[in-house]
Amino acid sequence: MATFRNRYGKWQGRVQRKGQKPISKSIHTKQDAERWARSLETDIDKGAYTNINLAERTPFKDVIFRYLDEVLPTLRHHNVNQYRLKALARHWIAQLSMSALTPTQVGKYRDERLKIVSNGAVIRELAFISSIINQARREWGINMTNPVPLVKKPSTPAGRNRILNEAELNRLLEACKPRVKNGNIWVYPLVQFALATAMRRGEILGLRWSDINFEKRTAFIPMTKNGMPRTVPFSSKAIELLQQLPRSMSGYVYPIEGPTLSASFHRARTKAKLEDFHFHDLRHMAISRMAEKLPNLIELSAVSGHKSLAMLKRYYHPNPELLAEKLG
């Protein structure tokens, strides 16, 4: 049954159903309040009413921090994603209530971010926003529609094919070497190791000495990007690089955090005057080099860790001059 009262110049309608919390709303006129109450009672009787009170009073920022505390630690690569979510929590969109996260607002966020970061980065950020909202809807009682699927995603960027020539590579390696007063001692050997193994950055940073079998020249990776464990075969060059390293008390082969590596690599890339080159491009280069020794794509995928040959093709960049020589 609905009740009405005049409060501070407005009419407050209040609808109560047995077993449910009362729902109230303040409206300028009694006639409009009665109309709202009748409509609400009809929706409740039909089972079509969704209580959005919690969504209206919960800022998106609070949901992000709860996701950081409760969900993110259970996911892989949580250390890297922690920085991304904290940055999202500082953005203006995080100040909106959950009910105010409309497709229009998410589209505005997308357009703003596209002026700063790449299409791929925006696609990942939208996926994070969608994941957080779905968690809040399924587990935390926030009734709302996820607006992200209704927003047009940026076009997926084409696969990268940035390969350094010898002069560029020499400049990069020289820039990665630590100096007396600054620089990180792990960046130079880590870059060399990435070129020798074609391992992903996360796999390298997570590699422990206990994972390595020097006798068999392999390393066991318990969890990879595609969610499956794999054993990585090492070349004699990779083993030599490992044997030259000091051993950290942490047990990690390269005891350096992801953000620290990113910052150090960025400084080295700038110093080497290299444009449009990312750390992940080292993996492209390594796979292209290995393809000359392992022309069998099945064997090459066993080294690179690709489950799909179609994905491997994006990373495999054969040398046209060598192909011409093979054609005769």
Secondary structure as the mmCIF struct_conf table of DSSP 4:
data_model
#
loop_
_struct_conf.conf_type_id
_struct_conf.id
_struct_conf.beg_label_comp_id
_struct_conf.beg_label_asym_id
_struct_conf.beg_label_seq_id
_struct_conf.end_label_comp_id
_struct_conf.end_label_asym_id
_struct_conf.end_label_seq_id
STRN STRN1 ALA A 2 ARG A 7
TURN_TY1_P TURN_TY1_P1 TYR A 8 GLY A 9
STRN STRN2 LYS A 10 VAL A 15
TURN_TY1_P TURN_TY1_P2 LYS A 18 GLY A 19
BEND BEND1 GLN A 20 GLN A 20
STRN STRN3 ILE A 23 ILE A 27
BEND BEND2 HIS A 28 THR A 29
HELX_RH_AL_P HELX_RH_AL_P1 LYS A 30 LYS A 46
TURN_TY1_P TURN_TY1_P3 GLY A 47 GLY A 47
HELX_RH_AL_P HELX_RH_AL_P2 ASN A 53 ARG A 57
BEND BEND3 THR A 58 THR A 58
STRN STRN4 PRO A 59 PRO A 59
HELX_RH_AL_P HELX_RH_AL_P3 PHE A 60 GLU A 70
TURN_TY1_P TURN_TY1_P4 VAL A 71 VAL A 71
HELX_RH_3T_P HELX_RH_3T_P1 LEU A 72 THR A 74
BEND BEND4 LEU A 75 LEU A 75
TURN_TY1_P TURN_TY1_P5 ARG A 76 HIS A 77
HELX_RH_AL_P HELX_RH_AL_P4 HIS A 78 ALA A 89
TURN_TY1_P TURN_TY1_P6 ARG A 90 ARG A 90
BEND BEND5 HIS A 91 HIS A 91
HELX_RH_3T_P HELX_RH_3T_P2 TRP A 92 GLN A 95
BEND BEND6 LEU A 96 LEU A 96
STRN STRN5 SER A 97 SER A 97
HELX_RH_3T_P HELX_RH_3T_P3 MET A 98 ALA A 100
HELX_RH_AL_P HELX_RH_AL_P5 PRO A 103 LEU A 114
TURN_TY1_P TURN_TY1_P7 LYS A 115 ILE A 116
BEND BEND7 VAL A 117 VAL A 117
HELX_RH_AL_P HELX_RH_AL_P6 ASN A 119 GLU A 139
BEND BEND8 TRP A 140 TRP A 140
HELX_RH_3T_P HELX_RH_3T_P4 VAL A 148 LEU A 150
BEND BEND9 VAL A 151 VAL A 151
HELX_LH_PP_P HELX_LH_PP_P1 LYS A 152 ARG A 160
HELX_RH_AL_P HELX_RH_AL_P7 GLU A 166 CYS A 176
BEND BEND10 LYS A 177 LYS A 177
BEND BEND11 VAL A 180 GLY A 183
TURN_TY1_P TURN_TY1_P8 ILE A 185 TRP A 186
HELX_RH_AL_P HELX_RH_AL_P8 VAL A 187 THR A 197
HELX_RH_AL_P HELX_RH_AL_P9 ARG A 201 LEU A 205
TURN_TY1_P TURN_TY1_P9 GLY A 206 GLY A 206
STRN STRN6 ARG A 208 ARG A 208
HELX_RH_3T_P HELX_RH_3T_P5 TRP A 209 ASP A 211
STRN STRN7 ILE A 212 ASN A 213
TURN_TY1_P TURN_TY1_P10 PHE A 214 ARG A 217
STRN STRN8 THR A 218 ILE A 221
BEND BEND12 PRO A 222 MET A 223
TURN_TY1_P TURN_TY1_P11 LYS A 225 ASN A 226
BEND BEND13 GLY A 227 GLY A 227
STRN STRN9 ARG A 230 PRO A 233
HELX_RH_AL_P HELX_RH_AL_P10 SER A 236 GLN A 243
TURN_TY1_P TURN_TY1_P12 GLN A 244 GLN A 244
BEND BEND14 LEU A 245 LEU A 245
HELX_LH_PP_P HELX_LH_PP_P2 PRO A 246 SER A 248
TURN_TY1_P TURN_TY1_P13 MET A 249 SER A 250
BEND BEND15 GLY A 251 GLY A 251
STRN STRN10 TYR A 252 TYR A 252
BEND BEND16 VAL A 253 TYR A 254
HELX_RH_AL_P HELX_RH_AL_P11 GLY A 258 LYS A 271
TURN_TY1_P TURN_TY1_P14 ALA A 272 LYS A 273
BEND BEND17 ASP A 276 ASP A 276
TURN_TY1_P TURN_TY1_P15 PHE A 279 HIS A 280
HELX_RH_AL_P HELX_RH_AL_P12 ASP A 281 LYS A 293
HELX_RH_AL_P HELX_RH_AL_P13 LEU A 297 SER A 304
TURN_TY1_P TURN_TY1_P16 GLY A 305 GLY A 305
BEND BEND18 LYS A 307 LYS A 307
HELX_RH_AL_P HELX_RH_AL_P14 LEU A 309 TYR A 315
HELX_RH_AL_P HELX_RH_AL_P15 PRO A 320 LEU A 327
#
